[in-house]
Amino acid sequence: METKYNILIIYKRVKPILTDNILEIQDLTVQVEGKKILNDINLEIPDGEVHVLFGPNGSGKSSLLMTVLGIPSYKVVSGSILFKGKNVTHMPINERVKLGISVAFQNPPAIRGVKLGGILEHLTTNKKEVGTLMEKVKFPQEFLDRDVNLGFSGGEVKKSEILQVLAQDSNFVMLDEPDSGVDVENLQIVGNLINDMLLKKSALLITHQGHILRYVNADKAHVLINTTIACSGEPVNILTQILNEGYG
């Protein structure tokens, strides 16, 4: 049966055969200001795998990311979050980051007075490596002297986020809507950067429309609807069904 959309399928990446889960979410229920935003979430991401999370706007995708990161306003009512086998459910953000979690936000703030170069040097402590990373994301060196995200275009903001994640070099990466607000040219650059970055890492990639999957390979997909995970399966199959039939 023909589909309404053509989906570019890229070769599946070669990854080590590992059995341990880097992230386990068990029966997780979360509230913000007394309102339940996630309900009975169960999710396992094996070490070395990249998983993608689909869902309509307002379904709770970004809320799940914020909860895993440990943003205080996201209150865990029940359930647990295990990272590398360690219970991090009530662990502060800085401790989770030290364990190897990094995030590229969908709409990061502009930070006046804080230079991009200063952040990168803090993350890498290697000025030569900063220059290499700038070339990798196709950023002019003068961006190092600019305030973080101040006056950046949509594509430049995404590159800035990816640049900071690359500098952190963490084990587990969460990317929130990396394909939103990015033009076609920058989407290809950002997509290829993410795919290269994730070859030896584990990740949870959040997307609404799935454009990023033209460039990034994922091992498994999940669909979050009405605050809970409704189904899981092969990314291309799930995306095809979403594009043809919607989330309903």
N, C-alpha and C positions, 0 to 999 in steps of 0.2 A: 504494500500500500504506500503510495507516495505521501510525503509530508509537505506541509506548507513552507518549510524552511530548509535551507541547505546548511548543514552543520559540518564545519571543518574538523575532522578527526585527526589528531596528531599521534605519532607513535608513542606507545606507552613507555614511560621511563623505566630504566633498569634500576631496581632498588635492592638492598640487601634483604634476605629472608629473615625477618625478625618476628618474634611472637609476643613480646611484651608490649603492653599499651603505654604510650607516653601520656595519654589523657584518658581518664575514665570519669564519666558523669553518671551518677547513680541516683535515680528517683528524685531529681532536683526540682524543688518548687521555690520560686522567688517572688518577692513583693517589692514594689516601690511605692512609698507613701501609703501603705496599706492596701494597694491594688495588686492583685495577682497578675504577673506578667509572663511567668513561665510555670508550667505545670507538669510535674512528673516526667522530666526530661531524662532520657537514658541515651548515652552516646559513648562509644569507644573508638579511639584513634590509635591504631598500632604504631609503634615506633617506626619511622621511615615512610609513613603514608601521608598523602595529602587528601583531605576530605573537603567537599564543597557543601555549603548549606544554602539551599534555596528557600524562598518563601515570599509571600506578598508583603507589601509595605505594612508595617505595624504588627507583623506576626510574632516578633520577639527575637529576630536574628541578632540585632546589635545588642539587645539586652543580655543574650547568652554570652556574647563576647565580653561585655562589661562585667558580668558575674564571674567568669573565669579569670579575668584580670584582677578582680577584687575591688572594684569601685564601691566605696562604703554605702552609698545610697541604695544599692541592690542587695536587699536583705534575704539571705537564704533561710527559708522557713523550715524546710526539711530536705533531706538528701545530702549528698556529699560530692566533692570534686577531688579527684586524685590526680596528681601530676608526678610522673616518674615513680609511681607507687606510694607517694607521700600525700597524706591528707592536707590539702591546702584550703579547705572550705572557709576557714576563718583567719587565714594568714593574710597579713598586710601586703599591699601591692609591691613594695620594694623587695620583700622576701620572695615573692613569686617571680619577679624579674631576675633576681639573683639565681634562681633555680633554672632559668633558661626560657622564659616566656617573653615574647616581644609582640608589639601590635602596630599595625598601620591603620590609622583611623580613617573613617569616611570623610569627616569634616573637621580636620584638626584646626586649632585656632592659630591666628596670626599672633606672633609674640614680639611686640615692639621692644627694642633694646637688647634682644638676644640674637646673636649672630648664628647663622647656620654653621659656619666654620667652627665656632666655639663649641657647639653641641657635638659636632663630629669629632673634634679633637678630644673632647671629654670621653666619648664612647670608644675611640680607637687608641688614643695616646701615641699615634704614629702618623706624623704629618705626611709622609710619603704615601701611606695607605689611603689617606684622605684624597690625595690627588688622583690616585688610581680609581677610587670609587666615583669621583666626579666625572672622570672620563667614561666610566662604565655606564652611567645614567645619562650621558650626553648633556651635562650641566657645564656652562662656562665657569671658569674659576672665579669670576667676579661675584658669583652667587654666594661664595663663602663669606663675603663682607656684607651681605644683605640680611635684614631682620627676618627671622623664620616665618615663611609663608606670607609676609607682608607685601601685597601687590603682586603675588604670584598668580599665574593663570591656573585653571583647573588641572591641566597636565603637569604644570610645574609643582603644584602642591602634591600630586601623587608621586612624582619623582622624588620630592623632598622626603616624603614618608618612607619610600622604598630605600632611599639613601641612608636614612637613620636606622632602618631595620638591618640593612647590610652591615652597617658599622657595628651594631650590637652583636651580630654573629651568634644569635641564640639558637637553641635546639628546636624550639617550637614557635612558629609564627602564626599569628592571626591577622587576616587581612579583611577589613570591612569595606565592601563595595569598591574594590580597586578599579573597576571599570566605569564608575559613575562620573559624569562631568568631564570625560576625557575625549578629545577628538580622535579621529581614526588613526592619524599618524602617531600620536602619543600613545594610543591604546596598544599599538603593535610594539612600541618601545618598552612600555611598562609591562606588557604581557610577557615578552621575551625575557625581560629582567627577572620577573617573578619566577618564571619557569626555570631559568638557570639557577636562581637563588635556592629553589626548593629541591633541587636534585638530590641533595644529601641532608635534607631536613624533613621534619614533620610539620603539618600545617592544617589550619581550618580556614577556608576561604569562603566568605559570605558574598553572595551575589543575588540580585533580583532578576536580571534579564539574561545572565549567562554569557555575555559577550566575551568575557575574559577567557572562557574555555576554548576559544579559537587558538589560544596561544599556550595556555597552562594545562598540563595534564593533572587529572585528579583520579584517585584510586576508587573513591566511593562518594556517593551523593546522598544527602538527606533533605527532606522537605519539612519545614516547620510551618504549621498552620494552626491558628487559634491557640497559641501558647504551648503547643506540644509537637513532638516529631511524629508526623503522620506515616511516613514510609522512608525506606532507604533502598539503594540499588546502584546500578551502573550509571555514572554521570550522563553519558550521551543519551541513554534510553530515557532517563527521567527528564532531561532537558527537552528532548524531542516531544515528550508528552505534554510538558508545560507549555511549550510554544504552540502546539497544535490545539490543545484543549483548555489551557489556562489552569489556574490552581484549583478551580472548583471541582 
